[in-house]
């Protein structure tokens, strides 16, 4: 069982320690499920009252409600406040994560080229394959059945889950996380179609570059470029089932929900955000600070920062007006038919 002491918490930037009782916590749980050994995040008075009934003794309290609940808190409790519960969660839940059990162990069934370069404290799980001239830097974890093709580079502190494919010459930066069944450097979708409608493969000889702190959810596919590179810039986070086609560039700090698809040679600026099931056409440019709402279809370049929605994508406020009108269309159609009939204009 993984435990976290109050001494582990006092160093965190997200917290202001109000009272330290040198406690040890064995879980972080919602108020309705907590117990004596739980640390609980509190954002309302009702949540605290529920946690107190459950006998919890450790609380991370939202700062803006602290004065409202302070009189309910005993001197026997560990108490810290935070300006943002999600910020506190991002620092604290990592400490409780039982899945993070990195061990510097190369399993005997792993196949590692004798001319691959393996750093210190590297973990390689069963049946992983690491080919010639691959560079694996320090503190990297490689999951079971993962394949790292020749001449690829995996930089330090990166975690690669089971059944991941990293194609030849691709580069993965520091502190990246690749979930299961991710494909990095699969072939871009490039063909020449002749007069007989026969498709001839165009070799994709470029690479994929993931910069530092990139995270890819399960079943993401990032295609290699035709000639140069496909690049995901630092700090970008992808949900499951996303696809980035050849020659694309995704800017810094993107946050992309499941089902996002972008066609080839599109460049997206920094701080991009996408809701689920969004499609972006190829050979476009999206400026910095663009947000796309769910099921948006982007057919043209977006030169202005802002929120967009609909198909084809337009500014979000205009799209909401269109959606509001849509429900009235059957009534409007009926009224127009009646007017046309009254005027004797019906066909």
Long-range contacts (C-beta under 8 A, 24 or more apart in sequence): 1-26, 2-26, 2-96, 2-97, 2-98, 4-28, 4-39, 4-92, 4-95, 4-96, 6-58, 6-78, 8-95, 9-78, 9-80, 9-92, 9-95, 12-88, 12-91, 12-92, 13-91, 14-82, 14-83, 14-84, 14-87, 14-88, 14-90, 14-91, 14-92, 15-60, 15-80, 15-81, 15-82, 15-88, 15-91, 16-63, 16-80, 16-81, 16-82, 17-79, 17-80, 18-61, 18-66, 18-79, 18-80, 18-81, 19-73, 19-75, 19-77, 19-78, 19-79, 20-78, 21-57, 21-76, 21-77, 21-78, 23-57, 23-58, 23-78, 25-58, 25-78, 25-96, 27-96, 28-92, 28-93, 28-96, 31-56, 39-78, 39-92, 41-85, 41-88, 41-89, 42-69, 43-85, 45-69, 45-72, 48-72, 48-73, 60-85, 60-88, 60-92, 102-139, 102-141, 102-159, 110-142, 113-150, 119-156, 125-162, 131-168, 137-174, 143-180, 149-185, 152-185, 155-212, 161-218, 167-207, 167-208, 167-224, 169-207, 170-207, 170-208, 170-209, 170-210, 170-224, 171-207, 171-208, 171-209, 171-210, 172-210, 172-214, 173-209, 173-210, 173-211, 173-212, 173-213, 173-214, 173-234, 174-212, 174-213, 175-212, 175-213, 176-210, 176-212, 176-213, 176-214, 176-215, 176-216, 177-214, 177-215, 177-216, 178-215, 178-216, 179-215, 179-216, 179-217, 179-218, 179-219, 179-220, 179-240, 180-218, 180-219, 181-218, 181-219, 182-216, 182-217, 182-218, 182-219, 182-220, 182-221, 182-222, 183-220, 183-221, 183-222, 184-208, 184-210, 184-222, 185-222, 185-223, 185-224, 186-221, 186-222, 186-223, 186-224, 187-223, 187-224, 188-223, 188-224, 188-225, 188-226, 188-230, 188-245, 188-246, 188-247, 188-264, 189-223, 189-245, 189-246, 189-264, 190-226, 190-246, 190-264, 202-226, 204-246, 206-230, 206-246, 206-247, 208-232, 211-235, 211-236, 211-252, 214-238, 216-242, 217-241, 217-242, 217-258, 220-244, 223-264, 233-270, 239-276, 245-282, 251-288, 257-294, 291-316, 293-319
